[in-house]
Amino acid sequence: MAKIKIKQIGSPIRRPEAQRKMLIGLGLNKMNRIVELEATAEVLGTVAKLPHLVAVID
């Protein structure tokens, strides 16, 4: 499967608890952190729900 890099661009402060848990599930917890994950349906769906907090980089 393809890998994608995800960067946290927004702060989870004053966000719902569900969004914070999704960030932790992606392996992100601090600003400007970058993780490389498999492009599965679960990961892509989570990224789609958090467009204001994460960005896909190349």
N, CA, C, O and CB atoms as a CASP TS submission, in Angstrom:
PFRMAT TS
TARGET T0000
AUTHOR 0000-0000-0000
METHOD Language model
MODEL 1
PARENT N/A
ATOM      1  N   MET     1       0.827  -1.196   0.000  1.00  0.00           N
ATOM      2  CA  MET     1       0.000   0.000   0.000  1.00  0.00           C
ATOM      3  C   MET     1       0.861   1.245   0.000  1.00  0.00           C
ATOM      4  O   MET     1       2.034   1.222   0.371  1.00  0.00           O
ATOM      5  CB  MET     1      -0.935   0.006   1.200  1.00  0.00           C
ATOM      6  N   ALA     2       0.252   2.315  -0.421  1.00  0.00           N
ATOM      7  CA  ALA     2       0.965   3.591  -0.474  1.00  0.00           C
ATOM      8  C   ALA     2       1.069   4.192   0.924  1.00  0.00           C
ATOM      9  O   ALA     2       0.226   3.962   1.791  1.00  0.00           O
ATOM     10  CB  ALA     2       0.255   4.575  -1.431  1.00  0.00           C
ATOM     11  N   LYS     3       2.117   4.956   1.106  1.00  0.00           N
ATOM     12  CA  LYS     3       2.308   5.664   2.376  1.00  0.00           C
ATOM     13  C   LYS     3       2.009   7.136   2.147  1.00  0.00           C
ATOM     14  O   LYS     3       2.260   7.671   1.068  1.00  0.00           O
ATOM     15  CB  LYS     3       3.760   5.467   2.933  1.00  0.00           C
ATOM     16  N   ILE     4       1.471   7.783   3.171  1.00  0.00           N
ATOM     17  CA  ILE     4       1.236   9.220   3.108  1.00  0.00           C
ATOM     18  C   ILE     4       1.856   9.861   4.348  1.00  0.00           C
ATOM     19  O   ILE     4       1.954   9.234   5.403  1.00  0.00           O
ATOM     20  CB  ILE     4      -0.294   9.543   3.009  1.00  0.00           C
ATOM     21  N   LYS     5       2.268  11.106   4.206  1.00  0.00           N
ATOM     22  CA  LYS     5       2.800  11.857   5.332  1.00  0.00           C
ATOM     23  C   LYS     5       1.741  12.841   5.774  1.00  0.00           C
ATOM     24  O   LYS     5       1.170  13.567   4.960  1.00  0.00           O
ATOM     25  CB  LYS     5       4.126  12.583   4.965  1.00  0.00           C
ATOM     26  N   ILE     6       1.482  12.860   7.071  1.00  0.00           N
ATOM     27  CA  ILE     6       0.465  13.726   7.646  1.00  0.00           C
ATOM     28  C   ILE     6       1.135  14.655   8.645  1.00  0.00           C
ATOM     29  O   ILE     6       1.893  14.213   9.509  1.00  0.00           O
ATOM     30  CB  ILE     6      -0.668  12.899   8.321  1.00  0.00           C
ATOM     31  N   LYS     7       0.850  15.947   8.520  1.00  0.00           N
ATOM     32  CA  LYS     7       1.433  16.949   9.404  1.00  0.00           C
ATOM     33  C   LYS     7       0.321  17.617  10.200  1.00  0.00           C
ATOM     34  O   LYS     7      -0.720  17.973   9.649  1.00  0.00           O
ATOM     35  CB  LYS     7       2.245  18.000   8.598  1.00  0.00           C
ATOM     36  N   GLN     8       0.545  17.784  11.489  1.00  0.00           N
ATOM     37  CA  GLN     8      -0.433  18.486  12.328  1.00  0.00           C
ATOM     38  C   GLN     8      -0.223  19.984  12.164  1.00  0.00           C
ATOM     39  O   GLN     8       0.858  20.503  12.445  1.00  0.00           O
ATOM     40  CB  GLN     8      -0.303  18.065  13.832  1.00  0.00           C
ATOM     41  N   ILE     9      -1.266  20.677  11.707  1.00  0.00           N
ATOM     42  CA  ILE     9      -1.167  22.115  11.464  1.00  0.00           C
ATOM     43  C   ILE     9      -2.041  22.930  12.401  1.00  0.00           C
ATOM     44  O   ILE     9      -1.962  24.158  12.403  1.00  0.00           O
ATOM     45  CB  ILE     9      -1.538  22.422  10.040  1.00  0.00           C
ATOM     46  N   GLY    10      -2.877  22.269  13.202  1.00  0.00           N
ATOM     47  CA  GLY    10      -3.759  22.974  14.117  1.00  0.00           C
ATOM     48  C   GLY    10      -3.653  22.418  15.516  1.00  0.00           C
ATOM     49  O   GLY    10      -3.240  21.278  15.725  1.00  0.00           O
ATOM     50  N   SER    11      -4.034  23.246  16.470  1.00  0.00           N
ATOM     51  CA  SER    11      -3.965  22.851  17.870  1.00  0.00           C
ATOM     52  C   SER    11      -5.267  22.184  18.307  1.00  0.00           C
ATOM     53  O   SER    11      -6.348  22.614  17.904  1.00  0.00           O
ATOM     54  CB  SER    11      -3.665  24.067  18.756  1.00  0.00           C
ATOM     55  N   PRO    12      -5.175  21.134  19.131  1.00  0.00           N
ATOM     56  CA  PRO    12      -6.390  20.492  19.626  1.00  0.00           C
ATOM     57  C   PRO    12      -7.028  21.230  20.811  1.00  0.00           C
ATOM     58  O   PRO    12      -8.034  20.779  21.358  1.00  0.00           O
ATOM     59  CB  PRO    12      -6.079  19.073  20.027  1.00  0.00           C
ATOM     60  N   ILE    13      -6.446  22.349  21.198  1.00  0.00           N
ATOM     61  CA  ILE    13      -7.027  23.128  22.293  1.00  0.00           C
ATOM     62  C   ILE    13      -8.391  23.650  21.851  1.00  0.00           C
ATOM     63  O   ILE    13      -8.540  24.135  20.730  1.00  0.00           O
ATOM     64  CB  ILE    13      -6.086  24.306  22.711  1.00  0.00           C
ATOM     65  N   ARG    14      -9.364  23.555  22.714  1.00  0.00           N
ATOM     66  CA  ARG    14     -10.749  23.974  22.472  1.00  0.00           C
ATOM     67  C   ARG    14     -11.411  23.200  21.340  1.00  0.00           C
ATOM     68  O   ARG    14     -12.268  23.734  20.635  1.00  0.00           O
ATOM     69  CB  ARG    14     -10.792  25.450  22.160  1.00  0.00           C
ATOM     70  N   ARG    15     -11.022  21.969  21.170  1.00  0.00           N
ATOM     71  CA  ARG    15     -11.648  21.084  20.201  1.00  0.00           C
ATOM     72  C   ARG    15     -12.370  19.974  20.965  1.00  0.00           C
ATOM     73  O   ARG    15     -12.014  19.670  22.104  1.00  0.00           O
ATOM     74  CB  ARG    15     -10.593  20.493  19.205  1.00  0.00           C
ATOM     75  N   PRO    16     -13.382  19.372  20.341  1.00  0.00           N
ATOM     76  CA  PRO    16     -14.078  18.264  21.009  1.00  0.00           C
ATOM     77  C   PRO    16     -13.130  17.103  21.327  1.00  0.00           C
ATOM     78  O   PRO    16     -12.126  16.893  20.646  1.00  0.00           O
ATOM     79  CB  PRO    16     -15.232  17.763  20.131  1.00  0.00           C
ATOM     80  N   GLU    17     -13.464  16.381  22.348  1.00  0.00           N
ATOM     81  CA  GLU    17     -12.644  15.255  22.788  1.00  0.00           C
ATOM     82  C   GLU    17     -12.471  14.214  21.682  1.00  0.00           C
ATOM     83  O   GLU    17     -11.416  13.589  21.579  1.00  0.00           O
ATOM     84  CB  GLU    17     -13.263  14.606  24.020  1.00  0.00           C
ATOM     85  N   ALA    18     -13.495  14.026  20.864  1.00  0.00           N
ATOM     86  CA  ALA    18     -13.401  13.050  19.773  1.00  0.00           C
ATOM     87  C   ALA    18     -12.306  13.436  18.783  1.00  0.00           C
ATOM     88  O   ALA    18     -11.590  12.567  18.285  1.00  0.00           O
ATOM     89  CB  ALA    18     -14.747  12.929  19.045  1.00  0.00           C
ATOM     90  N   GLN    19     -12.169  14.723  18.496  1.00  0.00           N
ATOM     91  CA  GLN    19     -11.123  15.163  17.573  1.00  0.00           C
ATOM     92  C   GLN    19      -9.744  14.992  18.187  1.00  0.00           C
ATOM     93  O   GLN    19      -8.794  14.648  17.484  1.00  0.00           O
ATOM     94  CB  GLN    19     -11.339  16.622  17.176  1.00  0.00           C
ATOM     95  N   ARG    20      -9.621  15.222  19.468  1.00  0.00           N
ATOM     96  CA  ARG    20      -8.329  15.002  20.146  1.00  0.00           C
ATOM     97  C   ARG    20      -7.929  13.539  20.069  1.00  0.00           C
ATOM     98  O   ARG    20      -6.769  13.216  19.814  1.00  0.00           O
ATOM     99  CB  ARG    20      -8.400  15.452  21.622  1.00  0.00           C
ATOM    100  N   LYS    21      -8.895  12.654  20.293  1.00  0.00           N
ATOM    101  CA  LYS    21      -8.608  11.221  20.245  1.00  0.00           C
ATOM    102  C   LYS    21      -8.228  10.773  18.836  1.00  0.00           C
ATOM    103  O   LYS    21      -7.390   9.887  18.671  1.00  0.00           O
ATOM    104  CB  LYS    21      -9.814  10.423  20.737  1.00  0.00           C
ATOM    105  N   MET    22      -8.844  11.386  17.813  1.00  0.00           N
ATOM    106  CA  MET    22      -8.471  11.043  16.442  1.00  0.00           C
ATOM    107  C   MET    22      -7.033  11.450  16.151  1.00  0.00           C
ATOM    108  O   MET    22      -6.310  10.721  15.471  1.00  0.00           O
ATOM    109  CB  MET    22      -9.420  11.713  15.445  1.00  0.00           C
ATOM    110  N   LEU    23      -6.608  12.609  16.659  1.00  0.00           N
ATOM    111  CA  LEU    23      -5.216  13.029  16.468  1.00  0.00           C
ATOM    112  C   LEU    23      -4.256  12.050  17.130  1.00  0.00           C
ATOM    113  O   LEU    23      -3.241  11.677  16.543  1.00  0.00           O
ATOM    114  CB  LEU    23      -4.998  14.439  17.030  1.00  0.00           C
ATOM    115  N   ILE    24      -4.573  11.640  18.340  1.00  0.00           N
ATOM    116  CA  ILE    24      -3.722  10.680  19.046  1.00  0.00           C
ATOM    117  C   ILE    24      -3.701   9.353  18.298  1.00  0.00           C
ATOM    118  O   ILE    24      -2.662   8.697  18.229  1.00  0.00           O
ATOM    119  CB  ILE    24      -4.215  10.471  20.497  1.00  0.00           C
ATOM    120  N   GLY    25      -4.835   8.956  17.739  1.00  0.00           N
ATOM    121  CA  GLY    25      -4.907   7.729  16.948  1.00  0.00           C
ATOM    122  C   GLY    25      -4.023   7.777  15.713  1.00  0.00           C
ATOM    123  O   GLY    25      -3.505   6.752  15.270  1.00  0.00           O
ATOM    124  N   LEU    26      -3.851   8.981  15.154  1.00  0.00           N
ATOM    125  CA  LEU    26      -2.961   9.143  14.002  1.00  0.00           C
ATOM    126  C   LEU    26      -1.500   9.214  14.422  1.00  0.00           C
ATOM    127  O   LEU    26      -0.609   9.166  13.574  1.00  0.00           O
ATOM    128  CB  LEU    26      -3.333  10.395  13.223  1.00  0.00           C
ATOM    129  N   GLY    27      -1.247   9.328  15.722  1.00  0.00           N
ATOM    130  CA  GLY    27       0.129   9.431  16.202  1.00  0.00           C
ATOM    131  C   GLY    27       0.611  10.859  16.315  1.00  0.00           C
ATOM    132  O   GLY    27       1.816  11.105  16.375  1.00  0.00           O
ATOM    133  N   LEU    28      -0.311  11.802  16.344  1.00  0.00           N
ATOM    134  CA  LEU    28       0.045  13.216  16.442  1.00  0.00           C
ATOM    135  C   LEU    28      -0.391  13.752  17.802  1.00  0.00           C
ATOM    136  O   LEU    28      -1.433  13.359  18.328  1.00  0.00           O
ATOM    137  CB  LEU    28      -0.606  14.035  15.292  1.00  0.00           C
ATOM    138  N   ASN    29       0.413  14.654  18.366  1.00  0.00           N
ATOM    139  CA  ASN    29       0.015  15.271  19.626  1.00  0.00           C
ATOM    140  C   ASN    29       0.604  16.657  19.816  1.00  0.00           C
ATOM    141  O   ASN    29       0.249  17.346  20.773  1.00  0.00           O
ATOM    142  CB  ASN    29       0.421  14.395  20.772  1.00  0.00           C
ATOM    143  N   LYS    30       1.492  17.083  18.934  1.00  0.00           N
ATOM    144  CA  LYS    30       2.089  18.410  19.040  1.00  0.00           C
ATOM    145  C   LYS    30       2.125  19.054  17.665  1.00  0.00           C
ATOM    146  O   LYS    30       2.154  18.369  16.643  1.00  0.00           O
ATOM    147  CB  LYS    30       3.511  18.335  19.646  1.00  0.00           C
ATOM    148  N   MET    31       2.122  20.366  17.653  1.00  0.00           N
ATOM    149  CA  MET    31       2.115  21.119  16.405  1.00  0.00           C
ATOM    150  C   MET    31       3.341  20.786  15.549  1.00  0.00           C
ATOM    151  O   MET    31       4.436  20.560  16.065  1.00  0.00           O
ATOM    152  CB  MET    31       2.067  22.623  16.696  1.00  0.00           C
ATOM    153  N   ASN    32       3.134  20.761  14.249  1.00  0.00           N
ATOM    154  CA  ASN    32       4.176  20.556  13.239  1.00  0.00           C
ATOM    155  C   ASN    32       4.825  19.181  13.282  1.00  0.00           C
ATOM    156  O   ASN    32       5.880  18.985  12.678  1.00  0.00           O
ATOM    157  CB  ASN    32       5.231  21.592  13.399  1.00  0.00           C
ATOM    158  N   ARG    33       4.230  18.236  13.972  1.00  0.00           N
ATOM    159  CA  ARG    33       4.730  16.863  13.936  1.00  0.00           C
ATOM    160  C   ARG    33       4.316  16.222  12.626  1.00  0.00           C
ATOM    161  O   ARG    33       3.251  16.528  12.089  1.00  0.00           O
ATOM    162  CB  ARG    33       4.202  16.039  15.142  1.00  0.00           C
ATOM    163  N   ILE    34       5.146  15.340  12.113  1.00  0.00           N
ATOM    164  CA  ILE    34       4.866  14.638  10.866  1.00  0.00           C
ATOM    165  C   ILE    34       4.959  13.140  11.120  1.00  0.00           C
ATOM    166  O   ILE    34       5.918  12.663  11.726  1.00  0.00           O
ATOM    167  CB  ILE    34       5.849  15.074   9.738  1.00  0.00           C
ATOM    168  N   VAL    35       3.954  12.402  10.653  1.00  0.00           N
ATOM    169  CA  VAL    35       3.964  10.948  10.738  1.00  0.00           C
ATOM    170  C   VAL    35       3.746  10.381   9.342  1.00  0.00           C
ATOM    171  O   VAL    35       3.089  10.995   8.501  1.00  0.00           O
ATOM    172  CB  VAL    35       2.876  10.432  11.730  1.00  0.00           C
ATOM    173  N   GLU    36       4.302   9.212   9.113  1.00  0.00           N
ATOM    174  CA  GLU    36       4.117   8.519   7.839  1.00  0.00           C
ATOM    175  C   GLU    36       3.307   7.264   8.114  1.00  0.00           C
ATOM    176  O   GLU    36       3.725   6.397   8.881  1.00  0.00           O
ATOM    177  CB  GLU    36       5.493   8.174   7.158  1.00  0.00           C
ATOM    178  N   LEU    37       2.132   7.174   7.474  1.00  0.00           N
ATOM    179  CA  LEU    37       1.218   6.065   7.713  1.00  0.00           C
ATOM    180  C   LEU    37       0.801   5.434   6.393  1.00  0.00           C
ATOM    181  O   LEU    37       0.918   6.041   5.328  1.00  0.00           O
ATOM    182  CB  LEU    37      -0.016   6.537   8.496  1.00  0.00           C
ATOM    183  N   GLU    38       0.311   4.200   6.488  1.00  0.00           N
ATOM    184  CA  GLU    38      -0.266   3.532   5.321  1.00  0.00           C
ATOM    185  C   GLU    38      -1.562   4.240   4.946  1.00  0.00           C
ATOM    186  O   GLU    38      -2.305   4.680   5.823  1.00  0.00           O
ATOM    187  CB  GLU    38      -0.520   2.015   5.603  1.00  0.00           C
ATOM    188  N   ALA    39      -1.832   4.352   3.664  1.00  0.00           N
ATOM    189  CA  ALA    39      -3.034   5.038   3.180  1.00  0.00           C
ATOM    190  C   ALA    39      -4.220   4.081   3.187  1.00  0.00           C
ATOM    191  O   ALA    39      -4.722   3.703   2.128  1.00  0.00           O
ATOM    192  CB  ALA    39      -2.809   5.606   1.756  1.00  0.00           C
ATOM    193  N   THR    40      -4.670   3.688   4.375  1.00  0.00           N
ATOM    194  CA  THR    40      -5.828   2.809   4.502  1.00  0.00           C
ATOM    195  C   THR    40      -7.100   3.651   4.544  1.00  0.00           C
ATOM    196  O   THR    40      -7.043   4.874   4.673  1.00  0.00           O
ATOM    197  CB  THR    40      -5.715   1.920   5.772  1.00  0.00           C
ATOM    198  N   ALA    41      -8.223   2.998   4.435  1.00  0.00           N
ATOM    199  CA  ALA    41      -9.505   3.693   4.472  1.00  0.00           C
ATOM    200  C   ALA    41      -9.705   4.393   5.811  1.00  0.00           C
ATOM    201  O   ALA    41     -10.259   5.492   5.860  1.00  0.00           O
ATOM    202  CB  ALA    41     -10.653   2.713   4.211  1.00  0.00           C
ATOM    203  N   GLU    42      -9.263   3.772   6.885  1.00  0.00           N
ATOM    204  CA  GLU    42      -9.429   4.364   8.216  1.00  0.00           C
ATOM    205  C   GLU    42      -8.623   5.648   8.356  1.00  0.00           C
ATOM    206  O   GLU    42      -9.123   6.647   8.873  1.00  0.00           O
ATOM    207  CB  GLU    42      -9.012   3.367   9.300  1.00  0.00           C
ATOM    208  N   VAL    43      -7.383   5.622   7.899  1.00  0.00           N
ATOM    209  CA  VAL    43      -6.514   6.800   7.996  1.00  0.00           C
ATOM    210  C   VAL    43      -7.040   7.923   7.112  1.00  0.00           C
ATOM    211  O   VAL    43      -7.099   9.074   7.545  1.00  0.00           O
ATOM    212  CB  VAL    43      -5.065   6.444   7.599  1.00  0.00           C
ATOM    213  N   LEU    44      -7.419   7.606   5.890  1.00  0.00           N
ATOM    214  CA  LEU    44      -7.927   8.627   4.977  1.00  0.00           C
ATOM    215  C   LEU    44      -9.241   9.228   5.478  1.00  0.00           C
ATOM    216  O   LEU    44      -9.481  10.423   5.304  1.00  0.00           O
ATOM    217  CB  LEU    44      -8.123   8.034   3.585  1.00  0.00           C
ATOM    218  N   GLY    45     -10.089   8.408   6.095  1.00  0.00           N
ATOM    219  CA  GLY    45     -11.336   8.917   6.664  1.00  0.00           C
ATOM    220  C   GLY    45     -11.097   9.846   7.835  1.00  0.00           C
ATOM    221  O   GLY    45     -11.782  10.858   7.987  1.00  0.00           O
ATOM    222  N   THR    46     -10.128   9.502   8.658  1.00  0.00           N
ATOM    223  CA  THR    46      -9.789  10.358   9.798  1.00  0.00           C
ATOM    224  C   THR    46      -9.222  11.686   9.325  1.00  0.00           C
ATOM    225  O   THR    46      -9.564  12.735   9.869  1.00  0.00           O
ATOM    226  CB  THR    46      -8.784   9.655  10.723  1.00  0.00           C
ATOM    227  N   VAL    47      -8.362  11.651   8.324  1.00  0.00           N
ATOM    228  CA  VAL    47      -7.793  12.886   7.769  1.00  0.00           C
ATOM    229  C   VAL    47      -8.902  13.749   7.180  1.00  0.00           C
ATOM    230  O   VAL    47      -8.868  14.973   7.311  1.00  0.00           O
ATOM    231  CB  VAL    47      -6.726  12.568   6.688  1.00  0.00           C
ATOM    232  N   ALA    48      -9.880  13.130   6.538  1.00  0.00           N
ATOM    233  CA  ALA    48     -10.993  13.883   5.949  1.00  0.00           C
ATOM    234  C   ALA    48     -11.846  14.560   7.019  1.00  0.00           C
ATOM    235  O   ALA    48     -12.436  15.610   6.765  1.00  0.00           O
ATOM    236  CB  ALA    48     -11.865  12.958   5.102  1.00  0.00           C
ATOM    237  N   LYS    49     -11.915  13.969   8.210  1.00  0.00           N
ATOM    238  CA  LYS    49     -12.698  14.568   9.296  1.00  0.00           C
ATOM    239  C   LYS    49     -11.956  15.688  10.002  1.00  0.00           C
ATOM    240  O   LYS    49     -12.573  16.466  10.731  1.00  0.00           O
ATOM    241  CB  LYS    49     -13.081  13.511  10.300  1.00  0.00           C
ATOM    242  N   LEU    50     -10.639  15.792   9.803  1.00  0.00           N
ATOM    243  CA  LEU    50      -9.836  16.792  10.509  1.00  0.00           C
ATOM    244  C   LEU    50      -9.091  17.723   9.545  1.00  0.00           C
ATOM    245  O   LEU    50      -7.891  17.930   9.724  1.00  0.00           O
ATOM    246  CB  LEU    50      -8.839  16.100  11.429  1.00  0.00           C
ATOM    247  N   PRO    51      -9.751  18.285   8.539  1.00  0.00           N
ATOM    248  CA  PRO    51      -9.005  19.116   7.582  1.00  0.00           C
ATOM    249  C   PRO    51      -8.463  20.399   8.198  1.00  0.00           C
ATOM    250  O   PRO    51      -7.529  20.995   7.662  1.00  0.00           O
ATOM    251  CB  PRO    51      -9.888  19.465   6.409  1.00  0.00           C
ATOM    252  N   HIS    52      -9.037  20.830   9.320  1.00  0.00           N
ATOM    253  CA  HIS    52      -8.592  22.051   9.984  1.00  0.00           C
ATOM    254  C   HIS    52      -7.428  21.786  10.946  1.00  0.00           C
ATOM    255  O   HIS    52      -6.829  22.727  11.465  1.00  0.00           O
ATOM    256  CB  HIS    52      -9.756  22.687  10.739  1.00  0.00           C
ATOM    257  N   LEU    53      -7.106  20.513  11.185  1.00  0.00           N
ATOM    258  CA  LEU    53      -6.033  20.179  12.123  1.00  0.00           C
ATOM    259  C   LEU    53      -4.847  19.480  11.472  1.00  0.00           C
ATOM    260  O   LEU    53      -3.734  19.549  11.994  1.00  0.00           O
ATOM    261  CB  LEU    53      -6.573  19.312  13.214  1.00  0.00           C
ATOM    262  N   VAL    54      -5.063  18.805  10.338  1.00  0.00           N
ATOM    263  CA  VAL    54      -3.978  18.073   9.696  1.00  0.00           C
ATOM    264  C   VAL    54      -3.911  18.393   8.207  1.00  0.00           C
ATOM    265  O   VAL    54      -4.892  18.830   7.604  1.00  0.00           O
ATOM    266  CB  VAL    54      -4.153  16.568   9.907  1.00  0.00           C
ATOM    267  N   ALA    55      -2.727  18.164   7.623  1.00  0.00           N
ATOM    268  CA  ALA    55      -2.527  18.338   6.183  1.00  0.00           C
ATOM    269  C   ALA    55      -1.710  17.167   5.666  1.00  0.00           C
ATOM    270  O   ALA    55      -0.809  16.673   6.345  1.00  0.00           O
ATOM    271  CB  ALA    55      -1.821  19.696   5.864  1.00  0.00           C
ATOM    272  N   VAL    56      -2.031  16.734   4.470  1.00  0.00           N
ATOM    273  CA  VAL    56      -1.252  15.683   3.810  1.00  0.00           C
ATOM    274  C   VAL    56      -0.153  16.374   3.020  1.00  0.00           C
ATOM    275  O   VAL    56      -0.419  17.241   2.187  1.00  0.00           O
ATOM    276  CB  VAL    56      -2.153  14.777   2.875  1.00  0.00           C
ATOM    277  N   ILE    57       1.082  15.981   3.289  1.00  0.00           N
ATOM    278  CA  ILE    57       2.232  16.576   2.595  1.00  0.00           C
ATOM    279  C   ILE    57       2.883  15.518   1.731  1.00  0.00           C
ATOM    280  O   ILE    57       2.626  14.327   1.901  1.00  0.00           O
ATOM    281  CB  ILE    57       3.261  17.171   3.603  1.00  0.00           C
ATOM    282  N   ASP    58       3.721  15.945   0.811  1.00  0.00           N
ATOM    283  CA  ASP    58       4.368  14.982  -0.079  1.00  0.00           C
ATOM    284  C   ASP    58       5.757  14.650   0.351  1.00  0.00           C
ATOM    285  O   ASP    58       6.431  13.852  -0.300  1.00  0.00           O
ATOM    286  CB  ASP    58       4.398  15.498  -1.472  1.00  0.00           C
TER
END
